[in-house]
């Protein structure tokens, strides 16, 4: 049986309860019997899902939303010190808990798998959650995206395994003590918190050091950043590598595209094993192999887990089909880093054949655009045509001189057909004028560009 409530978390108040990471923790606590409350900037389907579990969700931030008897206040790194509920917590002497500490407490007493890496965390965590559920293992899980419905990013299961997405962006993954750690790749990102690859590697080394004695690190044998990390390790943690490299412990022998699916063959323990991944793209196939290796590290027979991985059919915003109109398919992509953008565009190119690919791209964060704008533009050259929106600021203030024009200039220099659109309200009309029957339209980015898919479908001829 899974444990009950962590100490002092029976009446938690979440500031920003609707966020992907925060809502998952709130959901699990509610399912464990906590009296959950919180606030968010705007109402959402996620807020409704939490209310259905008995949580109290306030819209907007105000000191009065925080109950005097709250046992703790849970925050993420995005919450500013002048938030009125955080100020009120200090006045009342209510303990403030970072979401990573709350998640670590939820995993205590279980067998955690922590999924880390610059890209692919949500997909790999979801693959494990879905496949382990299909095998009847009843895992608990906390994912940075919804599987099939609002609020499906987390579950309090009755089994002994807890699968969690481990976020490196603010070093919060240093709080976890996994039995199995997965590192998919190691690249420079989150420029507001990391100044160099050296800092990134040091941070991931600390994460690896948190693996419990007798635990296992599953890490890519193909990505150079991951290989460099492996070279830095002192050998105190059992390490299993995976990938197409000849020296990989779990070697990927082939990835064969089959429309929007892939057939994957790996060599594991000296024998070939073939299974199906129900999403397109080589990078998703590699995510599935990482999940397979992690399950094997926990003692789950690969011959059982491999076919169960086919039960995973995607997670919201990861090449999610939003609909079709006038012969045009609209697909949503969360990709916001050049590596992710390139991977998703290559996956769609392999799956789409001769179809044209049109991208509506919204850059995410001023700091990321400043550092990687050129590479983002180069990634967009893989599309037949692109529309680029203004930068989605998220938690950041503007940086002078940093605009979407950095991306547009780089894209045009790479030979891309790019149009700048500053008003999102114009996008459906612009895309409807560009799209032809047979085209694929990708709304791409980590911000509110995802909201444009249904509006584009509505504008296309019926």
Phi, psi and omega per residue, in radians:
X1 nan 2.501 3.078
X2 -1.266 2.655 -3.107
X3 -1.206 2.962 3.116
X4 -1.530 -2.531 -3.074
X5 -1.350 2.412 2.994
X6 -1.118 2.669 3.121
X7 -0.998 2.415 3.063
X8 1.173 0.303 3.089
X9 -2.115 0.497 -3.130
X10 -1.446 -0.313 3.109
X11 -2.381 1.079 -3.054
X12 -1.380 2.605 3.025
X13 -2.094 2.155 -3.096
X14 -1.786 2.172 3.022
X15 -1.639 1.990 -3.013
X16 1.538 0.742 -3.008
X17 -1.150 -0.351 -3.099
X18 -1.448 -0.129 -3.135
X19 -1.163 2.756 -3.049
X20 -1.014 -0.848 -3.122
X21 -1.288 -0.733 -3.094
X22 -1.168 -0.755 -3.085
X23 -1.124 -0.584 3.125
X24 -1.136 -0.766 3.113
X25 -1.128 -0.748 3.120
X26 -1.065 -0.686 -3.129
X27 -1.124 -0.799 -3.133
X28 -1.109 -0.736 3.109
X29 -1.079 -0.726 3.102
X30 -1.090 -0.710 3.135
X31 -1.204 -0.420 3.078
X32 -1.510 -0.014 3.045
X33 1.849 0.108 3.129
X34 -1.286 2.677 3.028
X35 -1.588 1.633 -2.983
X36 -1.606 2.397 3.030
X37 -2.444 2.895 3.112
X38 3.049 -3.120 -3.104
X39 -2.428 2.746 3.064
X40 -2.607 2.795 -3.057
X41 -1.149 -0.581 -3.138
X42 -2.537 2.756 3.119
X43 -1.256 2.752 -3.080
X44 -2.852 2.943 3.053
X45 -1.114 -0.569 3.089
X46 -1.120 -0.721 3.090
X47 -1.072 -0.712 3.106
X48 -1.112 -0.682 3.125
X49 -1.116 -0.662 3.095
X50 -1.190 -0.703 3.104
X51 -1.066 -0.636 3.130
X52 -1.114 -0.376 3.085
X53 -1.589 0.036 3.111
X54 1.737 0.045 -3.135
X55 -1.342 2.613 3.018
X56 -1.693 2.099 -3.094
X57 -2.111 2.030 3.091
X58 -1.630 2.559 3.089
X59 -1.810 2.226 -3.022
X60 1.611 2.876 -3.118
X61 -1.987 2.199 -3.132
X62 -2.680 2.540 -3.113
X63 -0.985 -0.601 -3.096
X64 -1.204 -0.248 3.116
X65 -1.249 -0.399 -3.095
X66 -1.493 2.042 3.118
X67 -1.233 2.498 -3.114
X68 -1.092 -0.444 -3.076
X69 -1.717 0.249 3.095
X70 -1.038 2.397 -3.112
X71 -1.415 -0.431 3.079
X72 -2.883 2.852 3.041
X73 -2.039 2.196 -3.117
X74 -1.777 2.274 -3.110
X75 -2.301 2.796 2.962
X76 -1.884 3.062 3.140
X77 -1.184 -0.251 -3.126
X78 -1.398 -0.224 -3.087
X79 -1.414 2.203 -3.096
X80 -1.473 2.714 -3.040
X81 -1.129 -0.407 -3.119
X82 -1.584 0.143 3.067
X83 -0.988 2.259 -3.030
X84 -1.067 -0.541 3.124
X85 -1.291 -0.592 3.085
X86 -1.220 -0.684 3.081
X87 -1.102 -0.732 3.126
X88 -1.134 -0.646 3.106
X89 -1.052 -0.700 3.119
X90 -1.136 -0.698 3.132
X91 -1.107 -0.646 -3.095
X92 -1.526 -0.146 -3.119
X93 1.280 0.451 3.134
X94 -1.452 2.263 -3.126
X95 -1.038 2.474 3.086
X96 -1.872 2.245 -3.051
X97 -2.118 2.257 3.056
X98 -1.273 2.580 -3.073
X99 -1.014 -0.549 3.139
X100 -1.170 -0.634 3.078
X101 -1.183 -0.667 3.105
X102 -1.118 -0.750 3.135
X103 -1.160 -0.703 3.100
X104 -1.044 -0.699 3.123
X105 -1.128 -0.639 3.126
X106 -1.164 -0.526 -3.113
X107 -1.460 -0.217 -3.074
X108 -1.047 2.286 3.121
X109 1.549 -0.058 3.129
X110 -1.931 -3.026 3.104
X111 -1.899 1.587 -3.015
X112 -1.399 2.444 2.870
X113 -1.956 2.058 -3.132
X114 -1.886 2.149 -3.044
X115 -1.809 2.011 -3.089
X116 -2.142 2.942 3.141
X117 2.431 2.766 -3.122
X118 -1.202 -0.582 -3.119
X119 -2.372 2.605 2.973
X120 1.591 0.067 -3.087
X121 -1.083 -0.860 -3.069
X122 -1.086 -0.773 -3.131
X123 -1.094 -0.831 -3.085
X124 -1.160 -0.730 3.074
X125 -1.042 -0.748 3.135
X126 -1.128 -0.732 3.111
X127 -1.022 -0.767 3.117
X128 -1.139 -0.777 -3.122
X129 -1.058 -0.795 -3.085
X130 -1.210 -0.796 -3.084
X131 -1.200 -0.701 3.107
X132 -1.151 -0.621 3.060
X133 -1.132 -0.749 3.129
X134 -1.070 -0.502 3.119
X135 -1.495 0.018 3.124
X136 1.379 0.334 -3.108
X137 -1.432 -0.179 3.098
X138 0.871 0.978 -3.126
X139 -1.266 2.680 2.825
X140 -1.552 2.649 3.124
X141 -2.722 2.677 3.050
X142 -2.390 2.048 -2.983
X143 -2.157 2.636 3.132
X144 -1.487 0.382 3.107
X145 -2.885 2.828 -3.120
X146 -1.493 2.400 3.112
X147 -1.263 -1.025 -3.050
X148 -2.470 -0.074 -3.131
X149 -2.798 2.696 3.104
X150 -0.974 2.312 -3.140
X151 1.590 -0.036 -3.106
X152 -1.556 0.364 -3.136
X153 -1.478 -0.027 -3.104
X154 -2.761 2.699 3.125
X155 -2.719 2.430 2.967
X156 -1.592 1.835 -3.124
X157 -1.675 2.954 -3.115
X158 -1.626 -0.035 -3.100
X159 -1.562 -3.033 -3.048
X160 -1.670 -0.124 -3.082
X161 -1.723 2.387 3.052
X162 -2.171 2.080 3.137
X163 -1.816 2.174 -3.068
X164 -2.348 2.462 2.981
X165 -1.338 2.232 -3.051
X166 -1.907 1.903 -2.985
X167 -1.527 2.133 3.114
X168 -1.559 -0.175 -2.938
X169 -1.007 -0.643 -3.130
X170 -2.094 0.329 -3.126
X171 1.164 0.258 -3.103
X172 -1.189 -0.317 3.126
X173 -1.238 -0.100 3.048
X174 -1.237 -0.224 -3.074
X175 -1.439 -0.289 -2.997
X176 -1.572 2.716 3.098
X177 -2.242 1.342 -3.013
X178 -1.369 2.637 2.947
X179 -1.352 -0.617 3.039
X180 -2.256 2.200 3.038
X181 -1.925 2.353 3.046
X182 -1.930 2.302 2.987
X183 -2.149 1.950 -3.031
X184 -1.415 -0.633 -3.090
X185 -2.980 2.843 -3.137
X186 -2.414 1.911 3.134
X187 -2.382 2.857 3.113
X188 -1.363 2.145 3.081
X189 -2.718 3.138 3.117
X190 0.978 1.024 -2.970
X191 -1.166 -0.324 3.086
X192 -1.252 -0.353 -3.084
X193 -1.995 -0.331 -3.129
X194 -2.228 2.251 -3.093
X195 -1.658 -0.252 -3.050
X196 -2.805 2.910 3.049
X197 -1.132 -0.534 3.110
X198 -1.061 -0.748 3.102
X199 -1.130 -0.687 3.106
X200 -1.053 -0.854 -3.119
X201 -1.091 -0.713 3.114
X202 -1.076 -0.679 -3.138
X203 -1.147 -0.752 3.123
X204 -1.207 -0.589 3.058
X205 -1.060 -0.730 3.090
X206 -1.065 -0.729 3.106
X207 -1.055 -0.814 3.128
X208 -1.062 -0.629 3.120
X209 -1.136 -0.257 3.125
X210 -1.496 -0.161 3.102
X211 -1.072 2.327 -3.048
X212 -1.187 2.684 3.086
X213 -0.946 2.312 -3.086
X214 1.498 -0.034 -3.134
X215 -1.436 -3.060 -3.025
X216 -2.364 2.440 2.955
X217 -1.795 2.169 3.023
X218 -1.846 2.115 -3.008
X219 -2.483 2.569 -3.126
X220 -1.098 2.412 3.040
X221 -1.661 -0.052 -3.028
X222 -1.800 -0.691 -3.069
X223 -1.336 2.240 -3.033
X224 -1.059 -0.694 3.118
X225 -1.069 -0.655 3.109
X226 -1.249 -0.690 3.112
X227 -1.105 -0.700 3.105
X228 -1.111 -0.708 3.091
X229 -1.069 -0.758 3.125
X230 -1.055 -0.687 3.120
X231 -1.122 -0.501 -3.098
X232 -1.377 -0.341 -3.028
X233 -1.275 2.659 -3.038
X234 -1.623 0.064 3.095
X235 1.496 0.080 -3.105
X236 -1.355 -0.277 3.114
X237 -1.934 2.297 3.053
X238 -1.048 2.240 -3.058
X239 -2.113 2.294 3.062
X240 -2.089 2.099 3.124
X241 -1.722 2.672 3.118
X242 -2.447 2.712 3.085
X243 2.465 -2.950 -3.091
X244 -1.550 -0.198 3.126
X245 -1.057 2.530 -3.069
X246 -1.082 -0.447 -3.097
X247 -1.650 0.150 -3.127
X248 -1.198 2.438 3.082
X249 -1.186 -0.722 3.015
X250 -1.946 1.743 -2.965
X251 -1.632 2.260 3.053
X252 -1.423 1.979 -3.116
X253 -1.489 -0.608 3.136
X254 -2.826 2.627 2.980
X255 -2.277 1.922 -3.050
X256 -1.887 1.976 3.116
X257 -1.101 2.408 3.061
X258 -2.371 1.274 -3.050
X259 1.180 -2.136 3.129
X260 -1.611 0.367 3.080
X261 -2.272 2.994 3.059
X262 -2.446 2.483 3.004
X263 -1.770 2.158 -3.038
X264 -2.011 2.325 3.033
X265 -2.106 2.236 3.126
X266 -2.160 2.777 2.976
X267 -1.876 2.053 -3.069
X268 -2.287 2.174 -3.102
X269 0.959 0.656 3.055
X270 1.416 0.043 -3.107
X271 -2.222 2.545 3.111
X272 -1.330 2.596 3.110
X273 -2.494 2.187 -3.102
X274 -2.002 2.374 3.095
X275 -2.622 2.978 -3.068
X276 -1.904 2.403 3.009
X277 -1.941 2.195 -2.968
X278 -1.535 0.435 3.035
X279 -2.391 2.652 -3.057
X280 -1.462 2.787 2.989
X281 1.884 2.392 -3.141
X282 -1.087 -0.656 -3.102
X283 -1.157 -0.604 3.075
X284 -1.219 -0.611 3.067
X285 -1.076 -0.741 3.115
X286 -1.155 -0.631 3.054
X287 -1.024 -0.719 3.140
X288 -1.139 -0.651 3.110
X289 -1.171 -0.671 3.056
X290 -1.057 -0.738 3.103
X291 -1.100 -0.712 3.125
X292 -1.068 -0.801 -3.133
X293 -1.132 -0.665 3.127
X294 -1.162 -0.743 3.096
X295 -1.073 -0.721 3.116
X296 -1.091 -0.621 3.117
X297 -1.133 -0.454 3.089
X298 -1.531 -0.019 3.112
X299 1.657 0.191 3.108
X300 -1.509 2.148 -3.097
X301 -1.001 2.251 -3.117
X302 -1.044 -0.591 -3.137
X303 -1.128 -0.412 3.067
X304 -1.530 -0.733 -3.056
X305 -1.251 -0.626 -3.078
X306 -0.993 -0.928 3.119
X307 -1.176 -0.483 3.116
X308 -1.177 -0.483 3.120
X309 -1.084 -0.420 3.107
X310 -1.175 -0.277 3.106
X311 -1.206 -0.334 3.095
X312 -1.337 2.123 -3.126
X313 -2.071 0.236 3.071
X314 2.137 2.895 3.093
X315 -2.265 2.639 -3.104
X316 -0.951 2.378 3.059
X317 1.388 0.023 3.077
X318 -1.909 1.512 -3.044
X319 0.889 0.894 -3.122
X320 -1.581 2.161 3.085
X321 -1.244 2.061 -3.140
X322 -1.565 -0.377 3.125
X323 2.677 -3.131 -3.135
X324 -2.460 2.426 3.076
X325 -2.626 2.435 3.115
X326 0.949 0.586 3.139
X327 1.322 0.165 -3.132
X328 -1.919 2.189 3.076
X329 -1.635 2.365 3.098
X330 -1.949 2.163 -3.046
X331 -2.176 2.467 -3.096
X332 -1.873 2.313 -3.133
X333 -2.210 2.336 3.116
X334 -1.464 -0.074 -3.033
X335 -0.963 2.271 -3.141
X336 -2.466 -0.105 3.045
X337 -1.878 2.540 -3.074
X338 -0.931 -0.668 3.120
X339 -1.086 -0.751 3.125
X340 -1.177 -0.733 3.137
X341 -1.044 -0.816 3.142
X342 -1.099 -0.763 -3.124
X343 -1.082 -0.781 -3.124
X344 -1.197 -0.681 3.125
X345 -1.189 -0.668 3.080
X346 -1.165 -0.666 3.104
X347 -1.111 -0.760 3.137
X348 -1.190 -0.628 3.103
X349 -1.103 -0.736 3.134
X350 -1.167 -0.622 -3.095
X351 -1.434 -0.489 -2.987
X352 -1.602 -0.233 -3.125
X353 1.155 -2.116 -3.083
X354 -1.567 0.018 -3.107
X355 -1.124 2.544 3.066
X356 -1.323 2.507 3.104
X357 -2.015 2.078 3.114
X358 -1.939 2.304 -3.067
X359 -2.018 2.334 2.931
X360 -1.890 1.844 -2.999
X361 -1.921 2.298 3.066
X362 -2.055 1.922 3.106
X363 -1.055 2.589 -3.097
X364 -2.109 2.049 3.110
X365 1.406 2.364 3.083
X366 -1.174 -0.719 -3.099
X367 -1.117 -0.726 3.126
X368 -1.155 -0.693 3.136
X369 -1.152 -0.675 3.113
X370 -1.076 -0.745 -3.061
X371 -1.459 -0.554 -2.972
X372 -2.202 0.225 -3.111
X373 -1.007 -0.726 3.133
X374 -1.050 -0.803 -3.130
X375 -1.169 -0.604 3.066
X376 -1.073 -0.787 3.119
X377 -1.061 -0.724 3.109
X378 -1.111 -0.645 3.089
X379 -1.094 -0.688 -3.121
X380 -1.145 -0.304 3.100
X381 -1.171 -0.219 3.091
X382 -1.354 -0.271 3.093
X383 -1.542 2.805 3.080
X384 -1.336 -0.544 3.056
X385 -2.807 2.638 -3.105
X386 -2.405 2.615 2.967
X387 -2.048 2.240 -3.097
X388 -1.988 2.225 3.133
X389 -1.608 3.054 3.035
X390 -1.202 2.847 -3.094
X391 -1.197 2.348 3.019
X392 -1.481 2.034 -2.965
X393 -1.326 -0.487 -3.039
X394 0.907 -2.057 -3.040
X395 -1.568 -0.005 -2.983
X396 -1.782 2.666 2.954
X397 -1.523 2.699 3.132
X398 -1.013 2.622 3.045
X399 -1.970 2.153 -3.104
X400 -0.921 2.304 3.081
X401 1.468 -0.088 -3.123
X402 -1.770 1.910 3.128
X403 -2.429 3.077 3.101
X404 -1.107 -0.291 -3.125
X405 -1.069 -0.491 3.078
X406 -1.041 -0.705 3.140
X407 -1.282 -0.748 -3.090
X408 -1.106 -0.754 3.121
X409 -1.084 -0.741 3.141
X410 -1.171 -0.659 3.135
X411 -1.145 -0.771 -3.135
X412 -1.177 -0.614 3.086
X413 -1.117 -0.480 3.116
X414 -1.543 0.093 3.095
X415 1.555 0.233 -3.095
X416 -1.435 2.642 3.033
X417 -1.602 1.835 -3.013
X418 -2.241 2.397 3.070
X419 -2.132 2.330 3.076
X420 -1.600 2.278 3.059
X421 -2.283 2.088 -3.064
X422 -1.600 -0.377 -3.105
X423 -1.885 1.976 -3.118
X424 -1.028 -0.518 -3.132
X425 -1.068 -0.370 -3.133
X426 -1.482 -0.247 -3.006
X427 -1.031 -0.862 -3.116
X428 -0.961 -0.721 3.138
X429 -1.181 -0.739 -3.133
X430 -1.093 -0.816 -3.109
X431 -1.184 -0.689 3.107
X432 -1.064 -0.565 3.106
X433 -1.309 -0.397 -3.123
X434 -1.583 -0.645 -2.929
X435 -1.349 2.519 3.085
X436 -2.226 2.739 3.114
X437 -0.904 2.336 -3.116
X438 1.727 -0.265 -3.122
X439 -1.280 2.717 2.975
X440 -1.970 2.260 3.096
X441 -1.919 2.150 3.096
X442 -1.870 2.051 2.919
X443 -1.526 2.151 -2.915
X444 -2.298 2.301 3.096
X445 2.483 2.900 -3.076
X446 -1.671 0.008 -3.104
X447 -1.691 -2.563 -3.081
X448 -1.509 0.225 3.026
X449 -1.025 -0.432 3.123
X450 -1.033 -0.455 -3.118
X451 -1.254 -0.242 -3.042
X452 -1.397 -0.394 -3.091
X453 -0.936 -0.969 3.134
X454 -1.063 -0.585 -3.137
X455 -1.248 -0.605 3.057
X456 -1.153 -0.761 3.120
X457 -1.061 -0.700 3.130
X458 -1.140 -0.550 -3.087
X459 -1.433 -0.419 3.127
X460 -1.186 2.590 -3.132
X461 -1.014 2.494 3.112
X462 -1.464 nan nan
